[in-house]
Structures are given as C-alpha cells and as structure tokens.
Amino acid sequence: MRQVIDTIRIETSGQRLYEVTRHVRAFVRQSSIETGLLTVYVRHTSCSLLIQENADPDVQVDMLGFFDRLVPEGMSWLEHTLEGPDDMPAHIKAALTQTSIGVPVANGAPVFGTWQGLYLFEHRHQRHGRELVLHIIGE
C-alpha cells in the first residue's frame, strides 16, 4: 500500500464554483496508484467542496442562487460580523456542505460519473488563495 499527498492552491475571485477536476485527475495520474481512495480536503472554513454536474453551467447558477436564498447576507441576529457581511453566511454555507470528499480510484483515475466534476465552492466575495490537500492511498 502506498500513499501520496500534495497541496494545490486555487485563486478565487468571488462567490462561485471553481472546477478543480483536472487538478485532481493530474494528481491521481502522477501518483501512479491504480486502485485506491483519493481524499480531497479544503483547509478553510468559509468555502467548501462539492461534486456536482459539470455539463450545464446553469446548475452552478442555481446552486449559488439556492445557497444565497438559504443563507442570505444581512441576517441581523448574527454576532460574527467583524469580517464583513458575507463572512458568517460563508461559514454557515460551509457547515451545510463539506470540507472533505472521498473519491474512489480505479484504473489509475478518479471514478467520477459522466457529468460529475469536483468543485471548490467559494462562499466569500473577496479574492482568496484556497488550499486543497490531496491524499491518495492505494496500490
């Protein structure tokens, strides 16, 4: 059993979904692991990870719209407001989604469905440098 770990940095420029599938595929290919488990982990509390459809960009628009309606900015009862009106809603959105995703690896590639892509879901308006830790274990 072998393990490989790496960190990639994704520069964001506001709230949206940033597809990272190609980075993940390249990491798995370079690992030379044929069968195993890939874990992707985001090292932040105001963004998250999603596996979502990557064929129709309207899906991304609808995901953003849904989460903005579910957790809107300007909730007057929030205590954590020092970092701006989008910060605490970003933490809530991250808590409702996930910061770690496991993806099976077979035949030297992540096993995504036909229309699936892996996304960094940025919940803040400002630019950020986000770090994703990629860890694969297998043979």
NUMIMI-739801 format. One record per residue (C-alpha): residue number from 1; x, y, z. Coordinates in nm, 2 decimals, always signed. Example, Ala and Ser with C-alpha at 12.3 -4.5 7.8 and 13.67 -1.06 7.14 Angstrom:
// residues 2
(1; (+1.23; -0.45; +0.78))
(2; (+1.37; -0.11; +0.71))
// end
This chain:
// residues 139
(1; (+0.00; +0.00; +0.00))
(2; (+0.14; +0.34; -0.10))
(3; (+0.04; +0.70; -0.01))
(4; (+0.09; +1.03; -0.18))
(5; (+0.00; +1.37; -0.05))
(6; (+0.02; +1.72; -0.21))
(7; (-0.13; +2.06; -0.17))
(8; (-0.27; +2.27; -0.45))
(9; (-0.36; +2.64; -0.44))
(10; (-0.67; +2.77; -0.61))
(11; (-0.71; +3.15; -0.65))
(12; (-1.07; +3.26; -0.62))
(13; (-1.22; +3.59; -0.73))
(14; (-1.56; +3.59; -0.56))
(15; (-1.85; +3.37; -0.49))
(16; (-1.89; +3.08; -0.74))
(17; (-1.79; +2.72; -0.81))
(18; (-1.44; +2.67; -0.93))
(19; (-1.40; +2.33; -1.10))
(20; (-1.08; +2.15; -0.98))
(21; (-1.14; +1.82; -1.16))
(22; (-0.84; +1.85; -1.39))
(23; (-0.61; +1.92; -1.10))
(24; (-0.74; +1.61; -0.92))
(25; (-0.71; +1.39; -1.23))
(26; (-0.35; +1.51; -1.28))
(27; (-0.26; +1.44; -0.92))
(28; (-0.40; +1.08; -0.94))
(29; (-0.22; +1.02; -1.27))
(30; (+0.11; +1.14; -1.13))
(31; (+0.07; +0.93; -0.82))
(32; (+0.09; +0.61; -1.03))
(33; (-0.17; +0.45; -0.79))
(34; (-0.40; +0.23; -0.99))
(35; (-0.66; +0.13; -0.72))
(36; (-0.73; +0.32; -0.40))
(37; (-0.90; +0.61; -0.24))
(38; (-0.85; +0.98; -0.30))
(39; (-0.94; +1.23; -0.03))
(40; (-0.96; +1.60; -0.11))
(41; (-0.97; +1.84; +0.18))
(42; (-1.01; +2.21; +0.19))
(43; (-0.81; +2.39; +0.46))
(44; (-1.06; +2.68; +0.52))
(45; (-1.39; +2.75; +0.70))
(46; (-1.56; +2.98; +0.45))
(47; (-1.55; +2.77; +0.14))
(48; (-1.63; +2.40; +0.07))
(49; (-1.62; +2.12; -0.17))
(50; (-1.89; +1.97; -0.40))
(51; (-1.92; +1.70; -0.65))
(52; (-2.18; +1.84; -0.90))
(53; (-2.28; +1.83; -1.26))
(54; (-2.02; +1.99; -1.49))
(55; (-2.21; +1.98; -1.82))
(56; (-2.46; +2.26; -1.79))
(57; (-2.34; +2.59; -1.63))
(58; (-2.70; +2.67; -1.52))
(59; (-2.65; +2.41; -1.24))
(60; (-2.38; +2.63; -1.09))
(61; (-2.60; +2.94; -1.12))
(62; (-2.89; +2.76; -0.95))
(63; (-2.66; +2.62; -0.67))
(64; (-2.54; +2.98; -0.59))
(65; (-2.89; +3.11; -0.60))
(66; (-3.02; +2.84; -0.37))
(67; (-2.75; +2.89; -0.11))
(68; (-2.79; +3.27; -0.12))
(69; (-3.16; +3.23; -0.05))
(70; (-3.10; +2.96; +0.21))
(71; (-2.83; +3.17; +0.40))
(72; (-2.87; +3.53; +0.29))
(73; (-2.64; +3.81; +0.39))
(74; (-2.78; +4.07; +0.63))
(75; (-2.92; +3.85; +0.90))
(76; (-2.94; +4.10; +1.18))
(77; (-2.92; +3.84; +1.46))
(78; (-2.56; +3.72; +1.36))
(79; (-2.29; +3.80; +1.62))
(80; (-1.98; +3.73; +1.40))
(81; (-1.98; +4.04; +1.17))
(82; (-1.63; +4.18; +1.21))
(83; (-1.50; +4.04; +0.88))
(84; (-1.79; +4.17; +0.67))
(85; (-2.15; +4.08; +0.59))
(86; (-2.05; +3.77; +0.38))
(87; (-1.83; +3.61; +0.64))
(88; (-2.07; +3.44; +0.88))
(89; (-2.31; +3.33; +0.60))
(90; (-2.00; +3.18; +0.43))
(91; (-1.92; +2.98; +0.75))
(92; (-2.28; +2.85; +0.76))
(93; (-2.28; +2.75; +0.39))
(94; (-1.95; +2.56; +0.45))
(95; (-2.11; +2.39; +0.75))
(96; (-2.40; +2.28; +0.53))
(97; (-2.18; +2.13; +0.26))
(98; (-1.85; +1.96; +0.31))
(99; (-1.48; +2.03; +0.36))
(100; (-1.36; +1.68; +0.27))
(101; (-1.46; +1.44; -0.02))
(102; (-1.35; +1.08; -0.08))
(103; (-1.34; +0.96; -0.44))
(104; (-1.26; +0.60; -0.54))
(105; (-0.97; +0.55; -0.78))
(106; (-0.98; +0.26; -1.03))
(107; (-0.75; +0.20; -1.34))
(108; (-0.53; +0.50; -1.23))
(109; (-0.81; +0.76; -1.25))
(110; (-1.07; +0.91; -1.01))
(111; (-1.41; +0.74; -1.06))
(112; (-1.63; +1.03; -1.15))
(113; (-1.97; +0.99; -1.32))
(114; (-2.02; +1.10; -1.67))
(115; (-2.14; +1.45; -1.58))
(116; (-1.96; +1.49; -1.25))
(117; (-1.70; +1.74; -1.16))
(118; (-1.53; +1.84; -0.83))
(119; (-1.57; +2.20; -0.73))
(120; (-1.43; +2.44; -0.48))
(121; (-1.74; +2.63; -0.36))
(122; (-1.62; +2.98; -0.27))
(123; (-1.86; +3.15; -0.03))
(124; (-1.68; +3.49; +0.01))
(125; (-1.69; +3.79; -0.22))
(126; (-1.32; +3.88; -0.19))
(127; (-1.03; +3.72; -0.36))
(128; (-0.88; +3.43; -0.17))
(129; (-0.60; +3.18; -0.21))
(130; (-0.75; +2.85; -0.11))
(131; (-0.55; +2.54; -0.03))
(132; (-0.67; +2.19; -0.12))
(133; (-0.49; +1.89; +0.03))
(134; (-0.50; +1.59; -0.20))
(135; (-0.42; +1.25; -0.04))
(136; (-0.43; +0.92; -0.22))
(137; (-0.38; +0.57; -0.07))
(138; (-0.37; +0.25; -0.27))
(139; (-0.16; +0.03; -0.49))
// end
